[in-house]
Amino acid sequence: MLKDGFSSDKYSDILDHLKDNGFLSTEDVCNLLKEYTSTKKITFDCITKEKSLIVSEALIDNYHRTKPK
């Protein structure tokens, strides 16, 4: 999902990366960011289960790429 070498501290950058690589639509990204800004939590109620799994895996992968070793 995430291309080699990609990592970010910003949720919006990760979502944009997934959109740019065809995993999410612009509408998905807007809905996820709207949910995040209104609840201050990452929730997947506004996207399909399949897409929520993709975002979850990308967030976990990104976490492992950004955490200090």
Residue pairs with C-beta under 8 A, 6 or more apart in sequence:
1 18
1 21
1 23
1 54
1 57
1 58
1 61
2 14
2 17
2 18
2 58
2 61
2 62
2 65
3 17
3 21
6 17
6 62
6 65
7 62
7 65
7 66
8 14
8 17
8 62
8 66
9 66
11 33
11 36
11 42
11 59
12 29
12 33
14 55
14 58
14 59
14 62
15 24
15 28
15 29
15 32
15 33
15 55
16 29
17 58
18 24
18 29
18 54
18 55
18 58
19 25
19 26
19 28
19 29
23 51
23 54
23 58
24 32
24 47
24 51
24 54
24 55
28 46
28 47
28 51
31 46
31 47
32 42
32 44
32 46
32 47
32 55
34 46
35 41
35 42
35 43
35 45
35 46
36 42
36 43
42 59
44 51
44 52
44 55
44 56
47 55
